[in-house]
Amino acid sequence: MDTRRYTKKSMKSVLQELYIQSFINSSWTYHYGDVPGEKTVTFIWSTVVALYALGGLIGSITVRHLTSLLGRKGAMLLNSAIAVVPTVIMYISKPTYSFELILVARFLFGFGAGLGLNLHTIYLGESSPKKIRGMVTVTVTTFMSLGKLLGQFVGLREILGREECWNILLCIPGFFCVVQLAILPFFPDSPRYVLIEKGNIKQCRKALQCLWGPGDYKLDIEEMLAEQAVIGEQCNKSVLDLLRDKHLHWQVLSMLVINGCIQFGGTSAITVFSFSIFLEAGIPMDKIRYVTLGIGASEVLISITCGLFIERVGRRAMMWRGFGGMSAIMVLITVTMYLKDYSSVIPYITVILIFLFFIFFGGGPAAITPSLANEIFIQSYRPAAFVFIGFLRWLLFTIFGFLFPFLIATLKSLSFVLFSCVGLIAALYVFFILPETKGKTLLEISQEFENIRVCGSSTEEVLCLETKL
């Protein structure tokens, strides 16, 4: 999945230099003999951008069928093999003067990104010991941040961020796919999948020993067998089953609130405004890209730090503090942007706040969400849950991408207040509703959600929220 994120970030930096638009013009002229109109180029360009999101949406909703048919390991191998195809297509698009190939490659890259994120998270969550389950699943975010940082670095003009190299730059993810195809066959499939869905205790113990080291793992196998007994023969529930099951309404609502607030929490707004903020702080235009590298490096470091503390602090505490910190910083950024003309120091304070925002985001919602998504759904509902989460993520991404320009045009810097309110809602929800999942079995976590109650008082018209924390 980190390679897909790398592709997305790399493409963004290249597209900002108008290399792809220039190529669309030249390839259209080469094939059709005339210069395309501005509207035609804009339409093709918009399609290039949109096809990545469409591919991601379709890829994310195929995870249930592929994991059921091929297993976790088999689906990841297939995904890596598929990802090699757009790499080749992207490379040959330039010498063949075919912008149509870019469209195909973008869709396939998006498909691999949507499918790969879900597969990676499921495999890590089902293969990790209970005591370090959070630490292991946080690596999803860590490698996504590393991929983004690598994309920013290699996309510099001094390296491959030049017009003559854009197709080579966008082919580098194929290297990581080939590495995964070479290494992954030596790893076992998910132990939980092997036992709970395939009923093979011997193979499960062998997988545990391969991943965790020598041992009998009797207690872990007993815990899986207990979950298997609860599930029965229905091991692969559909998304409709997930939404209809009244025992999972709080889990579904939690994912809806958290993912919605992540998308509408202001990260895109920070990205848009950061360039002008850095300029106002006196940072030369040609040096801003290095400041962006610094933000990327801080995201990697905070993700690693989060992995070291998640089992000690807990998911719930890190999540609500992350959202709360993001909310507070959004308010402060609103204030500093209004006061920027009163002192030359204010823009520097805003730059510091931007770094702090990404630190709170990377050490809270971004890092904890993959772990939480794995832990709050039992085996039979997990693939369907990731289909729902993936669909939700890409749908909200598309909606926000459509609404964001209008929002910025209408509210300008006041939009940060709106994003602050979104972060505050998420922080309050996590603090008062979401149970802690640290160090608990999946059945125990399910029971924690069962214990959440919303009860009305006959004498007072209030809501009483109870959760076993």
Number of C-alpha atoms within 10 A of each C-alpha: 27 23 26 25 24 26 26 21 20 27 23 15 19 24 16 10 13 12 18 21 17 13 17 25 19 18 22 18 14 14 11 9 10 11 15 16 10 9 9 13 18 14 11 16 17 11 15 20 17 17 21 23 22 21 23 28 25 21 26 29 25 19 27 26 16 19 20 16 11 13 20 25 19 17 21 27 21 15 22 22 17 17 26 21 15 26 24 16 21 25 21 17 19 20 9 12 18 20 23 16 19 22 23 18 25 28 25 26 30 28 27 29 28 30 28 27 25 28 26 20 22 25 22 22 26 20 21 20 17 19 13 16 22 31 24 20 28 28 21 23 27 24 19 21 25 21 25 25 25 21 28 23 20 16 25 17 13 9 11 19 24 16 15 11 17 22 25 15 22 24 18 18 23 22 13 17 21 15 11 15 18 11 10 15 12 9 11 19 22 22 27 27 23 20 19 24 20 14 14 14 17 11 16 24 21 17 20 25 16 14 17 13 10 11 11 12 13 10 9 16 19 11 14 23 17 13 19 21 11 13 17 11 11 11 19 19 16 19 18 10 13 21 17 11 10 10 14 19 14 18 20 19 12 20 20 16 15 22 22 19 22 23 21 22 26 24 16 14 19 17 12 12 14 17 17 14 19 21 14 18 18 12 15 11 11 7 11 17 17 13 15 19 18 14 19 23 17 19 27 24 18 21 28 20 16 24 23 16 15 25 18 10 12 16 26 25 16 21 27 24 20 26 30 25 22 32 27 16 21 28 17 17 25 18 17 20 16 12 13 18 12 9 9 13 12 20 23 18 16 24 18 12 18 23 18 17 25 22 23 24 26 25 29 27 26 24 30 28 20 24 26 24 22 25 25 28 22 20 25 23 21 23 29 25 29 27 25 22 20 25 19 19 21 20 18 18 18 17 12 16 13 11 10 17 12 11 16 16 10 11 12 14 19 18 18 24 21 19 23 25 20 23 27 21 19 26 26 15 15 23 17 14 20 23 21 20 22 21 17 15 19 20 17 13 20 21 15 19 21 17 14 17 15 11 11 12 9 7 6 7 8 11 11 11 12 13 17 14 13
